[in-house]
Amino acid sequence: MKSNPLAVRNPEFRCADVDGTMAIEVGLEISHPSSGSKSSRLNNLFISTSSGGYPMKLAVRLNTLEDKWHTIDEEISSISIQIPGDYEAMGLVGCLQHIGLMSLPIYGRMNNSEEE
């Protein structure tokens, strides 16, 4: 994750194999807690399609009190999202564990509309 201003320096956890071989690459970095504060941990989620994938479109909602989503009209090749907090770190790791379960044969097959 070269020159990413939100990249976590010396992370405690990294699941980011962004080597340019996949059309879409996803990475996650979680920092060491730097103090006793629950918001001291930094988490960075990174998504890239710059290695041959289609450009992404992006929509953001600025606060939870408004329903309006804002879109960015330019084509996006990489996104980096910094999320502070210990609870958020645990949530991101839990999400990755659930995604990992999807690849196990005992978990079940993915839905395939062609088989219906």
C-alpha positions as CSV (number, residue, x, y, z in Angstrom):
1,M,0.0,0.0,0.0
2,K,2.5,2.5,-1.2
3,S,2.1,6.1,-0.3
4,N,-1.4,5.6,1.2
5,P,-1.7,8.5,3.7
6,L,-4.2,6.4,5.8
7,A,-2.0,3.2,5.9
8,V,-1.3,1.9,9.4
9,R,2.4,2.0,10.2
10,N,3.7,-1.1,11.9
11,P,0.3,-2.8,12.2
12,E,-0.6,-5.5,14.8
13,F,-2.7,-7.3,12.2
14,R,-2.4,-7.1,8.4
15,C,-4.4,-9.0,5.8
16,A,-3.3,-7.2,2.7
17,D,-1.8,-9.1,-0.2
18,V,-2.0,-6.3,-2.8
19,D,0.5,-7.6,-5.4
20,G,-1.2,-6.6,-8.6
21,T,-2.4,-10.0,-9.7
22,M,-6.1,-9.8,-9.0
23,A,-8.7,-7.6,-10.6
24,I,-10.0,-6.6,-7.2
25,E,-7.8,-6.5,-4.1
26,V,-8.9,-6.0,-0.6
27,G,-6.7,-5.4,2.5
28,L,-7.1,-4.6,6.1
29,E,-4.6,-3.3,8.6
30,I,-5.2,-2.9,12.4
31,S,-2.8,-1.0,14.6
32,H,-1.6,-1.8,18.1
33,P,-3.6,0.1,20.7
34,S,-1.4,3.2,21.4
35,S,-3.0,4.1,24.7
36,G,-5.7,3.0,27.1
37,S,-8.3,4.9,25.1
38,K,-10.7,2.7,23.1
39,S,-10.4,5.0,20.1
40,S,-6.6,4.8,20.0
41,R,-6.5,1.8,17.6
42,L,-6.6,2.7,13.9
43,N,-8.0,0.4,11.3
44,N,-7.5,0.8,7.5
45,L,-9.7,-0.9,4.9
46,F,-8.2,-0.8,1.4
47,I,-9.9,-1.8,-1.9
48,S,-8.3,-1.5,-5.3
49,T,-9.2,-2.4,-8.9
50,S,-6.2,-0.6,-10.4
51,S,-4.7,-4.0,-11.5
52,G,-7.0,-4.5,-14.4
53,G,-10.4,-4.4,-12.7
54,Y,-13.3,-2.1,-13.7
55,P,-13.3,1.3,-12.0
56,M,-15.4,1.6,-8.9
57,K,-18.2,4.1,-8.2
58,L,-18.4,5.6,-4.7
59,A,-21.3,6.9,-2.6
60,V,-20.9,8.3,0.9
61,R,-23.4,9.5,3.5
62,L,-21.9,12.3,5.6
63,N,-23.8,11.6,8.8
64,T,-26.4,9.2,10.1
65,L,-29.0,11.8,10.6
66,E,-29.5,12.5,6.9
67,D,-30.7,10.1,4.3
68,K,-28.9,11.7,1.4
69,W,-26.0,9.9,-0.2
70,H,-23.4,11.8,-2.2
71,T,-21.8,10.2,-5.2
72,I,-18.4,10.9,-6.7
73,D,-18.7,11.3,-10.4
74,E,-15.1,10.3,-11.3
75,E,-14.0,6.7,-11.8
76,I,-12.2,5.4,-8.7
77,S,-9.4,2.8,-8.8
78,S,-8.5,2.7,-5.1
79,I,-10.3,3.4,-1.8
80,S,-8.8,3.7,1.6
81,I,-11.0,4.0,4.7
82,Q,-9.6,4.7,8.2
83,I,-11.9,3.6,11.1
84,P,-10.7,4.3,14.6
85,G,-11.6,2.1,17.6
86,D,-11.1,-1.2,19.4
87,Y,-14.7,-2.4,18.9
88,E,-14.4,-1.5,15.2
89,A,-11.2,-3.6,14.9
90,M,-12.9,-6.6,16.5
91,G,-15.9,-6.1,14.1
92,L,-13.6,-6.0,11.0
93,V,-11.7,-9.1,12.1
94,G,-15.0,-10.9,12.7
95,C,-16.3,-9.9,9.3
96,L,-13.1,-11.3,7.7
97,Q,-13.6,-14.6,9.6
98,H,-17.2,-14.8,8.3
99,I,-16.0,-14.1,4.7
100,G,-13.3,-16.9,5.2
101,L,-16.1,-19.3,6.2
102,M,-17.7,-18.8,2.8
103,S,-14.7,-20.5,1.1
104,L,-15.1,-23.7,3.2
105,P,-16.9,-26.6,1.5
106,I,-18.7,-27.5,4.7
107,Y,-20.2,-24.0,5.1
108,G,-22.2,-24.4,1.9
109,R,-22.2,-23.5,-1.7
110,M,-22.7,-19.9,-2.9
111,N,-26.0,-19.3,-4.6
112,N,-25.8,-19.7,-8.4
113,S,-28.7,-18.4,-10.4
114,E,-27.8,-20.8,-13.3
115,E,-28.7,-23.9,-11.2
116,E,-32.2,-22.8,-10.3
